[in-house]
Amino acid sequence: MAKLQSRSGSAALFSLILLLALACLPSLGRADNVSDAFFKAVRLDGQREIKSLLAKGVNPNLIDKQRGETGLMVALQEDSMKVFGLPLNARGVDLNLRAQWRYGTDDCCVQG
């Protein structure tokens, strides 16, 4: 009888952990969508979109997964000056972040 209770307790714990893990899956997809929307708005100089995202609590220090750069870096490169000041003045911005470049040898070699 004790084994039966132990098994049902383990099964219940496993079920709870599985449900919690599944509950996190939609938020993981949402994080990518938020990041994509943030960097799209930065590239297009979408001041209204960036204001809205920051007001919803989006981290101003997001790193672009393709380029390894923050929104501030992308805004400077894309000449998105309407947007540049928004993350710059956002609460929690880290001005000391560096680009996370991940180039391979093919990207940095000159072809002759």
RAKAVEN-V603850 format. One line per field, one symbol per residue. ss: DSSP state (H for helix, E for strand, C for the rest). psi: psi as a letter, one per 40 degrees, with the letter a starting at -180 (. if undefined). burial: 1 if it has 24 or more other ideal C-beta (glycine too) atoms within 12 Angstrom, else 0. A space follows every 10 residues. Layout:
ss = ???
psi = ???
burial = ???
//
This chain:
ss = CHHHHHHHHH HHHHHHHHHH HHHHHHHHHH HHHHHHHHHH HHHCCCHHHH HHHHHCCCCC CCECCCCCCE HHHHHHHCCC HHHHHHHHCC CCCCCCCCCC CCCCHHHHCC CC
psi = dddddddddd dddddddddd dddddddddd dddddddddd dddefgdddd dddddeehhe eihhddefii dddddddefg ddddedddei heiheeiiig hgiidddeih h.
burial = 0000000000 0000000000 0000000000 0001101111 1110010011 0011000101 1111000011 1111100101 0011011101 0000000000 0000000000 00
//
